[in-house]
Amino acid sequence: MKRSLTLLAALSLSAAPFAAAYAQDITGGATLGYGFSDISDLDLDVDTLTFDGRIKVDVGNGISFGARLDAARIDIDGAPDTIGASVIGADVAYAFGNGFSFGVYAEQGKITTDMLPLDITLTSYGVSGGYAFAKGDVSAFVGVSDTSPDLPGNVDIHDFGIAGKYAPMQNLVLAGAFTRTTVSIPGDDMDLDFLGVAAAYDMTPNWTVFAGYANSSIDFGGLDADLDSYGIGVSYDTSALIKVNSFASLELARTDLSVDGMGDGDMDTVRIGLTFPIGGMGTKVPMNSVADAIMNPAHSAVSQTVLAAF
Protein backbone atom coordinates (compact mmCIF):
# COMPACT_ATOMS: atom_id res chain seq x y z
CA MET A 1 0.00 0.00 0.00
CA LYS A 2 2.76 2.42 0.89
CA ARG A 3 4.61 1.68 -2.35
CA SER A 4 1.47 2.14 -4.50
CA LEU A 5 0.64 5.52 -2.95
CA THR A 6 4.22 6.68 -3.29
CA LEU A 7 3.90 5.78 -6.97
CA LEU A 8 0.66 7.75 -7.07
CA ALA A 9 2.47 10.84 -5.81
CA ALA A 10 5.15 10.48 -8.47
CA LEU A 11 2.58 9.96 -11.22
CA SER A 12 0.55 13.00 -10.12
CA LEU A 13 3.58 15.26 -10.10
CA SER A 14 4.82 14.04 -13.47
CA ALA A 15 1.39 13.99 -15.11
CA ALA A 16 0.38 17.52 -14.10
CA PRO A 17 2.44 19.36 -16.77
CA PHE A 18 1.12 17.08 -19.55
CA ALA A 19 -2.44 17.28 -18.26
CA ALA A 20 -2.18 21.07 -18.24
CA ALA A 21 -2.26 21.10 -22.03
CA TYR A 22 -5.75 19.58 -21.93
CA ALA A 23 -6.95 21.17 -18.72
CA GLN A 24 -10.14 23.11 -18.38
CA ASP A 25 -8.87 24.84 -15.25
CA ILE A 26 -5.46 25.39 -13.66
CA THR A 27 -5.02 27.07 -10.28
CA GLY A 28 -2.12 27.53 -7.90
CA GLY A 29 1.04 29.56 -7.68
CA ALA A 30 4.38 29.89 -5.94
CA THR A 31 5.82 32.13 -3.22
CA LEU A 32 9.48 32.99 -2.73
CA GLY A 33 9.95 34.05 0.88
CA TYR A 34 12.43 35.26 3.46
CA GLY A 35 11.93 35.41 7.20
CA PHE A 36 13.99 36.97 9.96
CA SER A 37 13.26 35.69 13.47
CA ASP A 38 14.45 36.64 16.93
CA ILE A 39 14.25 34.12 19.77
CA SER A 40 14.23 36.56 22.66
CA ASP A 41 14.85 34.25 25.62
CA LEU A 42 17.90 32.68 23.96
CA ASP A 43 19.15 35.84 22.21
CA LEU A 44 19.30 33.94 18.89
CA ASP A 45 18.57 35.10 15.35
CA VAL A 46 17.08 32.79 12.73
CA ASP A 47 17.12 33.40 8.96
CA THR A 48 14.74 31.38 6.81
CA LEU A 49 14.56 31.10 3.02
CA THR A 50 11.38 29.45 1.75
CA PHE A 51 9.73 28.23 -1.41
CA ASP A 52 6.06 27.28 -1.38
CA GLY A 53 4.19 26.09 -4.44
CA ARG A 54 0.91 24.42 -5.30
CA ILE A 55 -0.88 23.47 -8.49
CA LYS A 56 -4.24 21.89 -9.25
CA VAL A 57 -5.07 20.75 -12.75
CA ASP A 58 -8.67 19.94 -13.68
CA VAL A 59 -8.55 17.67 -16.74
CA GLY A 60 -12.31 17.51 -17.14
CA ASN A 61 -14.83 14.72 -16.49
CA GLY A 62 -14.52 15.50 -12.77
CA ILE A 63 -10.89 14.35 -12.50
CA SER A 64 -8.20 16.62 -11.06
CA PHE A 65 -4.54 16.29 -10.10
CA GLY A 66 -2.89 18.31 -7.34
CA ALA A 67 0.65 18.75 -6.08
CA ARG A 68 2.43 20.86 -3.47
CA LEU A 69 5.98 21.62 -2.44
CA ASP A 70 6.97 23.58 0.67
CA ALA A 71 10.69 23.90 1.37
CA ALA A 72 12.64 25.91 3.94
CA ARG A 73 16.32 26.50 4.66
CA ILE A 74 16.67 27.53 8.31
CA ASP A 75 19.90 29.16 9.49
CA ILE A 76 20.19 29.53 13.28
CA ASP A 77 22.77 32.03 14.53
CA GLY A 78 25.75 30.14 15.95
CA ALA A 79 24.58 26.70 14.86
CA PRO A 80 27.16 24.54 13.05
CA ASP A 81 24.81 23.77 10.15
CA THR A 82 21.55 24.84 8.55
CA ILE A 83 18.28 22.90 8.84
CA GLY A 84 16.31 21.86 5.80
CA ALA A 85 12.58 21.22 6.09
CA SER A 86 10.19 20.22 3.32
CA VAL A 87 6.69 18.95 2.64
CA ILE A 88 5.91 17.43 -0.74
CA GLY A 89 2.55 15.98 -1.64
CA ALA A 90 0.25 14.90 -4.44
CA ASP A 91 -3.39 13.93 -4.77
CA VAL A 92 -5.93 12.71 -7.29
CA ALA A 93 -9.61 13.58 -6.85
CA TYR A 94 -12.92 12.96 -8.59
CA ALA A 95 -15.83 15.42 -8.35
CA PHE A 96 -19.27 13.85 -8.73
CA GLY A 97 -20.96 16.99 -10.09
CA ASN A 98 -23.29 17.51 -7.13
CA GLY A 99 -20.70 19.27 -4.96
CA PHE A 100 -19.23 16.11 -3.46
CA SER A 101 -15.72 14.84 -4.25
CA PHE A 102 -13.50 11.93 -3.28
CA GLY A 103 -9.75 11.44 -3.58
CA VAL A 104 -6.52 9.87 -2.40
CA TYR A 105 -3.33 11.61 -1.30
CA ALA A 106 0.31 10.95 -0.50
CA GLU A 107 2.54 13.39 1.38
CA GLN A 108 6.04 13.42 2.81
CA GLY A 109 7.62 15.74 5.36
CA LYS A 110 11.36 15.73 5.91
CA ILE A 111 13.96 17.41 8.14
CA THR A 112 17.62 17.27 7.12
CA THR A 113 20.72 18.63 8.87
CA ASP A 114 24.29 17.56 9.55
CA MET A 115 23.60 18.29 13.22
CA LEU A 116 21.66 14.99 13.30
CA PRO A 117 23.15 11.60 12.37
CA LEU A 118 20.29 10.90 9.93
CA ASP A 119 17.34 12.54 8.17
CA ILE A 120 13.89 12.39 9.73
CA THR A 121 11.03 11.58 7.35
CA LEU A 122 7.27 11.34 7.88
CA THR A 123 5.29 9.81 5.00
CA SER A 124 1.50 10.12 5.09
CA TYR A 125 -1.16 8.67 2.80
CA GLY A 126 -4.90 8.21 2.90
CA VAL A 127 -8.29 9.17 1.49
CA SER A 128 -10.11 12.50 1.42
CA GLY A 129 -13.56 13.83 0.69
CA GLY A 130 -15.15 17.21 0.27
CA TYR A 131 -18.26 19.21 -0.49
CA ALA A 132 -18.32 22.54 -2.34
CA PHE A 133 -21.24 24.95 -2.11
CA ALA A 134 -22.01 28.45 -3.36
CA LYS A 135 -19.90 30.43 -0.90
CA GLY A 136 -17.36 27.91 0.33
CA ASP A 137 -16.31 24.33 0.83
CA VAL A 138 -15.55 21.76 3.52
CA SER A 139 -13.17 18.81 3.34
CA ALA A 140 -11.92 15.97 5.51
CA PHE A 141 -9.33 13.22 5.36
CA VAL A 142 -8.22 10.09 7.21
CA GLY A 143 -4.90 8.36 6.78
CA VAL A 144 -1.82 6.79 8.30
CA SER A 145 1.83 7.79 8.50
CA ASP A 146 5.17 5.99 8.52
CA THR A 147 8.47 7.33 9.77
CA SER A 148 12.09 6.93 8.82
CA PRO A 149 13.89 5.83 10.95
CA ASP A 150 11.16 3.28 11.64
CA LEU A 151 9.29 3.29 14.91
CA PRO A 152 8.88 0.01 16.82
CA GLY A 153 6.53 -2.41 15.10
CA ASN A 154 3.82 -2.03 17.74
CA VAL A 155 3.58 1.76 17.26
CA ASP A 156 1.11 3.14 14.69
CA ILE A 157 0.44 6.70 13.50
CA HIS A 158 -3.04 7.78 12.39
CA ASP A 159 -4.07 11.13 10.90
CA PHE A 160 -7.44 12.87 10.73
CA GLY A 161 -8.39 16.36 9.63
CA ILE A 162 -11.23 18.66 8.68
CA ALA A 163 -11.05 22.09 7.06
CA GLY A 164 -13.34 24.66 5.53
CA LYS A 165 -13.56 28.04 3.82
CA TYR A 166 -16.45 30.47 3.68
CA ALA A 167 -16.80 33.77 1.81
CA PRO A 168 -19.66 35.76 3.34
CA MET A 169 -18.74 38.65 1.02
CA GLN A 170 -16.95 38.78 -2.31
CA ASN A 171 -13.87 40.39 -0.75
CA LEU A 172 -13.75 38.42 2.53
CA VAL A 173 -12.68 34.80 3.10
CA LEU A 174 -12.79 32.97 6.44
CA ALA A 175 -11.10 29.61 7.03
CA GLY A 176 -10.56 27.04 9.73
CA ALA A 177 -8.69 23.74 10.04
CA PHE A 178 -8.28 21.00 12.60
CA THR A 179 -5.79 18.15 12.29
CA ARG A 180 -5.00 15.37 14.75
CA THR A 181 -2.07 13.00 14.52
CA THR A 182 -2.28 10.09 16.98
CA VAL A 183 0.70 7.93 17.87
CA SER A 184 -0.68 4.66 19.22
CA ILE A 185 1.66 3.24 21.83
CA PRO A 186 0.85 0.06 23.77
CA GLY A 187 -0.97 1.15 26.89
CA ASP A 188 -1.48 4.76 25.82
CA ASP A 189 -1.98 7.15 22.87
CA MET A 190 -0.21 10.43 22.18
CA ASP A 191 -2.26 13.08 20.37
CA LEU A 192 -0.79 16.06 18.55
CA ASP A 193 -3.59 18.48 17.72
CA PHE A 194 -3.45 21.42 15.33
CA LEU A 195 -6.26 24.00 15.33
CA GLY A 196 -6.22 27.19 13.28
CA VAL A 197 -8.42 30.03 12.04
CA ALA A 198 -7.62 32.58 9.34
CA ALA A 199 -9.14 35.43 7.37
CA ALA A 200 -8.31 37.53 4.31
CA TYR A 201 -9.93 40.82 3.28
CA ASP A 202 -9.45 42.68 0.00
CA MET A 203 -9.48 46.36 1.00
CA THR A 204 -9.03 47.47 -2.63
CA PRO A 205 -8.25 45.64 -5.89
CA ASN A 206 -4.54 46.05 -5.03
CA TRP A 207 -4.38 45.78 -1.23
CA THR A 208 -5.25 42.72 0.89
CA VAL A 209 -4.91 42.18 4.64
CA PHE A 210 -4.70 38.67 6.11
CA ALA A 211 -4.34 37.11 9.54
CA GLY A 212 -4.09 33.70 11.11
CA TYR A 213 -3.86 32.00 14.49
CA ALA A 214 -2.81 28.39 15.07
CA ASN A 215 -2.39 26.26 18.17
CA SER A 216 -0.53 22.96 18.31
CA SER A 217 -0.81 21.00 21.54
CA ILE A 218 0.43 17.73 22.94
CA ASP A 219 -0.56 16.04 26.19
CA PHE A 220 1.16 12.75 26.95
CA GLY A 221 2.61 11.09 30.02
CA GLY A 222 2.69 14.28 32.06
CA LEU A 223 4.01 16.37 29.16
CA ASP A 224 1.71 19.30 28.43
CA ALA A 225 3.03 21.59 25.69
CA ASP A 226 1.48 24.26 23.46
CA LEU A 227 2.84 26.04 20.41
CA ASP A 228 0.86 29.14 19.39
CA SER A 229 1.53 30.93 16.10
CA TYR A 230 0.05 34.33 15.26
CA GLY A 231 0.45 36.20 11.99
CA ILE A 232 -0.93 39.40 10.46
CA GLY A 233 0.13 40.85 7.16
CA VAL A 234 -0.62 42.81 4.03
CA SER A 235 -0.09 42.11 0.35
CA TYR A 236 0.05 44.44 -2.66
CA ASP A 237 -0.57 43.60 -6.31
CA THR A 238 2.71 44.25 -8.14
CA SER A 239 1.55 43.08 -11.58
CA ALA A 240 1.67 46.59 -13.04
CA LEU A 241 5.15 47.23 -11.63
CA ILE A 242 7.02 44.15 -12.85
CA LYS A 243 4.71 43.27 -15.79
CA VAL A 244 4.10 39.77 -14.43
CA ASN A 245 1.05 38.55 -12.50
CA SER A 246 2.36 38.83 -8.93
CA PHE A 247 1.95 40.34 -5.48
CA ALA A 248 4.37 41.24 -2.69
CA SER A 249 3.65 40.64 0.99
CA LEU A 250 4.80 41.50 4.50
CA GLU A 251 3.81 39.54 7.61
CA LEU A 252 4.56 40.04 11.29
CA ALA A 253 4.36 36.76 13.23
CA ARG A 254 4.98 35.44 16.71
CA THR A 255 5.38 31.86 17.88
CA ASP A 256 5.00 31.06 21.59
CA LEU A 257 6.15 27.75 23.06
CA SER A 258 4.85 26.80 26.49
CA VAL A 259 5.83 23.59 28.28
CA ASP A 260 4.15 22.89 31.58
CA GLY A 261 6.71 22.95 34.37
CA MET A 262 9.54 24.13 32.09
CA GLY A 263 8.57 27.72 31.22
CA ASP A 264 8.01 29.25 27.81
CA GLY A 265 9.74 31.09 24.97
CA ASP A 266 8.87 33.46 22.13
CA MET A 267 10.03 33.81 18.53
CA ASP A 268 9.16 37.02 16.67
CA THR A 269 9.36 36.89 12.87
CA VAL A 270 9.19 39.33 9.98
CA ARG A 271 8.36 37.61 6.68
CA ILE A 272 8.45 39.03 3.18
CA GLY A 273 7.28 37.23 0.07
CA LEU A 274 6.80 37.54 -3.66
CA THR A 275 3.98 35.39 -5.04
CA PHE A 276 3.28 34.43 -8.64
CA PRO A 277 -0.33 33.19 -9.01
CA ILE A 278 -1.40 30.68 -11.64
CA GLY A 279 -4.99 30.85 -12.85
CA GLY A 280 -7.68 31.68 -10.31
CA MET A 281 -5.63 31.45 -7.14
CA GLY A 282 -8.26 33.32 -5.13
CA THR A 283 -7.31 35.74 -2.35
CA LYS A 284 -3.87 37.38 -2.35
CA VAL A 285 -2.57 35.47 0.68
CA PRO A 286 1.13 34.50 0.40
CA MET A 287 1.96 30.83 0.80
CA ASN A 288 4.64 31.54 3.42
CA SER A 289 2.11 32.95 5.91
CA VAL A 290 0.34 31.58 8.97
CA ALA A 291 -2.99 32.27 7.25
CA ASP A 292 -2.16 30.17 4.19
CA ALA A 293 -1.06 27.21 6.35
CA ILE A 294 -4.62 27.18 7.69
CA MET A 295 -6.41 27.91 4.41
CA ASN A 296 -4.49 25.13 2.61
CA PRO A 297 -3.59 22.58 5.29
CA ALA A 298 -1.30 19.58 5.01
CA HIS A 299 -2.28 16.04 6.05
CA SER A 300 -0.31 15.72 9.29
CA ALA A 301 -0.39 17.79 12.47
CA VAL A 302 3.41 17.58 12.52
CA SER A 303 3.72 19.13 9.04
CA GLN A 304 1.03 21.67 9.88
CA THR A 305 2.91 22.85 12.95
CA VAL A 306 6.11 23.41 10.96
CA LEU A 307 4.28 25.23 8.14
CA ALA A 308 2.53 27.61 10.55
CA ALA A 309 5.72 28.36 12.53
CA PHE A 310 8.00 28.95 9.52
Disulfide bonds with the S-S distance in Angstrom:
none
